[in-house]
Amino acid sequence: MTRSLSIAVVDYEGGNLASAARAAARAAELSGLEASVRITSSPADVRTADRIILPGQGAFADCARGLESVSGLKDAILTATRAGTPFLGICVGMQLMAERGLEHGTTEGFGWIAGEIAPMDAPGLRMPQMGWNKLNFTRSHPLTEGLGAAPHGYFVHSYALRNTKPDTLIATTDYGGAVPAIVCNGNVAGTQFHVEKSQTVGLQILANFLSWTPETLCDVYV
């Protein structure tokens, strides 16, 4: 009998939990994968999960404090990812992967992705960026297989990653210039857009994540 894949959707009052969990379950179903999706704030659940999903919405500082406020939860994420567990951050969950956030002061992130989360510079364009925008691939990656030539994601944000390393970028979007949209470092990846709101594109990315076997660890752990 095939073992069910355990998926932990991390609960730290960061928002979008139910929709992220439903999307992950639907992606597993469409892929023919046996999966158990749990919304959880339990460090034990996170440490033993086969996949970790960290949603997020709102301000970087608020989300970082929310994560720190649950005893042992951030350490459980670090322990699991250090051991090789694949991780996917969504929106602010992706932003928390950076070295720091500059929203409401300077707040430390996980430090997996070089750079900081700063206000977007898009003169003449509405803020926040809200709605569908095209993903422009910078390199191939298992997470983007099957997306076609011109996929779109659903974005809602006014802060974005800057000063990152080119080799961590998988895709950008154009909003007053190139904005990081998908990043990856070894076994940790993130999307600035909401995969759970991005319909077939989001479901394909989640399906790819559930079947993804990273070849390397995040280089912070090496």
Kinemage of the C-alpha trace (Angstrom):
@kinemage 1
@onewidth
@group {chain A} dominant
@subgroup {mainchain}
@vectorlist {calphas} color= white
{ca met a 1} P 0.000 0.000 0.000
{ca thr a 2} L 1.311 3.469 -0.905
{ca arg a 3} L 1.880 5.676 2.122
{ca ser a 4} L -0.198 8.843 2.231
{ca leu a 5} L 1.775 12.051 1.744
{ca ser a 6} L 1.498 14.279 4.819
{ca ile a 7} L 1.187 17.992 4.073
{ca ala a 8} L 1.427 20.562 6.871
{ca val a 9} L -0.173 23.946 6.178
{ca val a 10} L 1.399 26.056 8.902
{ca asp a 11} L -1.061 27.933 11.117
{ca tyr a 12} L 0.391 31.074 12.697
{ca glu a 13} L -2.594 33.375 12.154
{ca gly a 14} L -1.097 34.291 8.783
{ca gly a 15} L -4.267 34.016 6.724
{ca asn a 16} L -5.382 32.004 3.674
{ca leu a 17} L -5.066 28.735 5.569
{ca ala a 18} L -8.290 27.058 4.497
{ca ser a 19} L -7.962 28.047 0.834
{ca ala a 20} L -4.321 26.910 0.732
{ca ala a 21} L -5.253 23.577 2.310
{ca arg a 22} L -8.146 23.057 -0.097
{ca ala a 23} L -5.925 23.841 -3.074
{ca ala a 24} L -3.237 21.419 -1.881
{ca ala a 25} L -5.829 18.675 -1.399
{ca arg a 26} L -7.296 19.325 -4.850
{ca ala a 27} L -3.830 19.283 -6.443
{ca ala a 28} L -3.135 15.920 -4.821
{ca glu a 29} L -6.456 14.565 -6.033
{ca leu a 30} L -5.856 15.730 -9.604
{ca ser a 31} L -2.393 14.141 -9.511
{ca gly a 32} L -3.687 10.829 -8.195
{ca leu a 33} L -1.674 11.195 -4.998
{ca glu a 34} L -2.804 9.895 -1.621
{ca ala a 35} L -2.368 12.889 0.663
{ca ser a 36} L -3.365 14.061 4.106
{ca val a 37} L -3.520 17.848 4.424
{ca arg a 38} L -3.472 19.294 7.933
{ca ile a 39} L -3.728 22.924 9.018
{ca thr a 40} L -1.521 22.900 12.087
{ca ser a 41} L 0.456 24.961 14.559
{ca ser a 42} L 2.003 21.847 16.117
{ca pro a 43} L 5.819 21.767 15.859
{ca ala a 44} L 5.651 17.951 15.905
{ca asp a 45} L 3.330 17.912 12.888
{ca val a 46} L 5.637 20.249 10.987
{ca arg a 47} L 8.801 18.299 11.820
{ca thr a 48} L 7.306 15.016 10.585
{ca ala a 49} L 5.449 16.317 7.508
{ca asp a 50} L 6.472 15.264 4.004
{ca arg a 51} L 5.711 18.752 2.649
{ca ile a 52} L 5.434 22.123 4.395
{ca ile a 53} L 3.303 24.977 3.047
{ca leu a 54} L 3.579 28.413 4.665
{ca pro a 55} L 0.813 30.779 3.521
{ca gly a 56} L 0.767 34.442 4.469
{ca gln a 57} L -0.938 37.749 3.892
{ca gly a 58} L -0.591 41.198 5.402
{ca ala a 59} L 2.613 42.783 6.691
{ca phe a 60} L 5.973 40.992 6.894
{ca ala a 61} L 6.576 42.116 10.501
{ca asp a 62} L 3.150 40.934 11.670
{ca cys a 63} L 3.574 37.526 10.040
{ca ala a 64} L 7.094 37.130 11.442
{ca arg a 65} L 5.826 37.934 14.945
{ca gly a 66} L 2.942 35.528 14.492
{ca leu a 67} L 5.344 32.741 13.595
{ca glu a 68} L 7.624 33.525 16.542
{ca ser a 69} L 4.678 33.630 18.944
{ca val a 70} L 3.942 29.905 18.582
{ca ser a 71} L 6.516 28.158 20.749
{ca gly a 72} L 8.802 25.883 18.751
{ca leu a 73} L 7.054 26.425 15.407
{ca lys a 74} L 9.789 28.359 13.595
{ca asp a 75} L 12.434 25.962 14.933
{ca ala a 76} L 10.364 23.021 13.662
{ca ile a 77} L 10.309 24.542 10.160
{ca leu a 78} L 14.075 25.070 10.314
{ca thr a 79} L 14.692 21.531 11.578
{ca ala a 80} L 12.513 19.960 8.876
{ca thr a 81} L 13.906 21.986 5.984
{ca arg a 82} L 17.457 21.401 7.185
{ca ala a 83} L 16.689 17.664 6.959
{ca gly a 84} L 15.501 18.123 3.360
{ca thr a 85} L 11.724 18.484 3.643
{ca pro a 86} L 10.390 20.447 0.643
{ca phe a 87} L 8.933 23.831 1.636
{ca leu a 88} L 6.641 26.204 -0.249
{ca gly a 89} L 6.016 29.772 0.902
{ca ile a 90} L 3.012 31.647 -0.510
{ca cys a 91} L 2.880 35.464 -0.758
{ca val a 92} L 4.157 36.727 2.626
{ca gly a 93} L 5.160 33.117 3.296
{ca met a 94} L 7.572 33.516 0.377
{ca gln a 95} L 8.686 36.925 1.628
{ca leu a 96} L 9.614 35.431 5.003
{ca met a 97} L 12.210 33.332 3.168
{ca ala a 98} L 14.294 36.476 2.565
{ca glu a 99} L 16.998 37.847 4.841
{ca arg a 100} L 14.858 40.671 6.154
{ca gly a 101} L 11.687 42.668 5.660
{ca leu a 102} L 11.551 46.465 5.692
{ca glu a 103} L 7.833 46.837 6.335
{ca his a 104} L 7.056 48.470 9.719
{ca gly a 105} L 10.758 48.523 10.599
{ca thr a 106} L 13.442 45.923 9.895
{ca thr a 107} L 12.453 42.343 10.694
{ca glu a 108} L 14.574 39.227 10.279
{ca gly a 109} L 13.421 36.510 7.891
{ca phe a 110} L 14.545 32.901 7.453
{ca gly a 111} L 17.559 34.021 5.414
{ca trp a 112} L 17.181 31.307 2.756
{ca ile a 113} L 16.894 33.776 -0.110
{ca ala a 114} L 19.329 36.700 -0.433
{ca gly a 115} L 17.807 40.171 -0.330
{ca glu a 116} L 15.124 42.082 1.490
{ca ile a 117} L 11.406 42.735 1.155
{ca ala a 118} L 10.974 46.416 0.308
{ca pro a 119} L 8.283 48.740 -1.088
{ca met a 120} L 7.725 48.212 -4.802
{ca asp a 121} L 8.889 50.977 -7.122
{ca ala a 122} L 6.340 51.200 -9.914
{ca pro a 123} L 5.696 54.878 -10.780
{ca gly a 124} L 2.301 55.490 -12.343
{ca leu a 125} L 0.955 52.063 -11.424
{ca arg a 126} L -1.652 51.289 -8.787
{ca met a 127} L -0.516 49.935 -5.433
{ca pro a 128} L -0.906 47.311 -4.289
{ca gln a 129} L -0.387 45.269 -7.408
{ca met a 130} L -3.673 43.378 -7.449
{ca gly a 131} L -4.865 40.937 -10.055
{ca trp a 132} L -3.579 38.619 -12.738
{ca asn a 133} L -0.121 39.077 -14.208
{ca lys a 134} L 2.051 37.031 -16.539
{ca leu a 135} L 4.871 34.848 -15.225
{ca asn a 136} L 8.157 35.192 -17.113
{ca phe a 137} L 10.418 32.193 -16.581
{ca thr a 138} L 14.112 32.846 -15.986
{ca arg a 139} L 15.073 29.150 -15.953
{ca ser a 140} L 13.459 25.756 -16.035
{ca his a 141} L 12.488 24.052 -12.789
{ca pro a 142} L 10.342 21.059 -11.769
{ca leu a 143} L 7.876 23.417 -10.053
{ca thr a 144} L 6.965 25.074 -13.356
{ca glu a 145} L 6.560 21.969 -15.505
{ca gly a 146} L 3.337 21.862 -17.484
{ca leu a 147} L 2.504 25.563 -17.131
{ca gly a 148} L 2.725 26.386 -20.820
{ca ala a 149} L 4.276 29.411 -22.491
{ca ala a 150} L 2.334 32.292 -20.910
{ca pro a 151} L 0.882 31.366 -17.506
{ca his a 152} L -0.562 34.004 -15.185
{ca gly a 153} L -0.669 34.180 -11.390
{ca tyr a 154} L -2.897 36.172 -9.077
{ca phe a 155} L -0.933 38.835 -7.170
{ca val a 156} L -1.862 41.030 -4.194
{ca his a 157} L 1.139 42.909 -2.772
{ca ser a 158} L 2.882 46.261 -2.486
{ca tyr a 159} L 6.214 44.958 -1.103
{ca ala a 160} L 8.539 42.666 -3.050
{ca leu a 161} L 11.919 40.977 -2.976
{ca arg a 162} L 14.892 43.053 -4.136
{ca asn a 163} L 18.680 42.608 -4.274
{ca thr a 164} L 18.421 38.845 -4.580
{ca lys a 165} L 20.762 36.477 -6.429
{ca pro a 166} L 19.809 35.729 -10.048
{ca asp a 167} L 20.267 31.991 -9.547
{ca thr a 168} L 17.454 31.893 -6.973
{ca leu a 169} L 14.922 33.269 -9.462
{ca ile a 170} L 12.650 30.902 -11.364
{ca ala a 171} L 10.148 33.469 -12.634
{ca thr a 172} L 9.470 37.189 -12.543
{ca thr a 173} L 6.458 39.318 -13.369
{ca asp a 174} L 6.445 42.778 -14.918
{ca tyr a 175} L 5.050 45.583 -12.772
{ca gly a 176} L 7.068 48.732 -13.354
{ca gly a 177} L 10.018 46.402 -13.949
{ca ala a 178} L 10.884 42.793 -13.199
{ca val a 179} L 9.448 41.638 -9.861
{ca pro a 180} L 10.474 38.239 -8.402
{ca ala a 181} L 7.490 35.893 -8.675
{ca ile a 182} L 8.927 32.409 -7.978
{ca val a 183} L 12.151 31.764 -6.052
{ca cys a 184} L 13.948 28.614 -5.004
{ca asn a 185} L 17.064 27.624 -3.083
{ca gly a 186} L 17.543 23.868 -2.922
{ca asn a 187} L 14.524 22.356 -1.156
{ca val a 188} L 12.818 25.658 -0.249
{ca ala a 189} L 10.714 27.580 -2.743
{ca gly a 190} L 8.166 30.361 -2.757
{ca thr a 191} L 5.661 32.202 -4.906
{ca gln a 192} L 4.901 35.901 -4.517
{ca phe a 193} L 1.496 35.295 -6.079
{ca his a 194} L -1.283 33.302 -4.449
{ca val a 195} L -1.156 29.812 -5.926
{ca glu a 196} L -4.395 28.974 -4.122
{ca lys a 197} L -6.140 31.764 -6.083
{ca ser a 198} L -4.399 31.124 -9.404
{ca gln a 199} L -6.776 28.446 -10.691
{ca thr a 200} L -5.230 25.848 -13.023
{ca val a 201} L -1.770 27.468 -12.896
{ca gly a 202} L -1.759 27.406 -9.109
{ca leu a 203} L -3.009 23.825 -8.955
{ca gln a 204} L -0.293 22.727 -11.386
{ca ile a 205} L 2.417 24.390 -9.285
{ca leu a 206} L 1.041 22.743 -6.141
{ca ala a 207} L 0.861 19.366 -7.903
{ca asn a 208} L 4.463 19.814 -9.015
{ca phe a 209} L 5.446 20.705 -5.444
{ca leu a 210} L 3.811 17.585 -4.047
{ca ser a 211} L 5.752 15.351 -6.447
{ca trp a 212} L 8.992 17.371 -6.264
{ca thr a 213} L 12.146 15.610 -5.076
{ca pro a 214} L 14.779 18.347 -4.661
{ca glu a 215} L 18.265 17.382 -5.769
{ca thr a 216} L 20.004 19.729 -3.326
{ca leu a 217} L 19.488 21.330 0.062
{ca cys a 218} L 19.093 25.037 0.560
{ca asp a 219} L 22.708 26.272 0.492
{ca val a 220} L 22.258 27.962 3.880
{ca tyr a 221} L 22.228 24.417 5.282
{ca val a 222} L 25.180 23.072 3.298
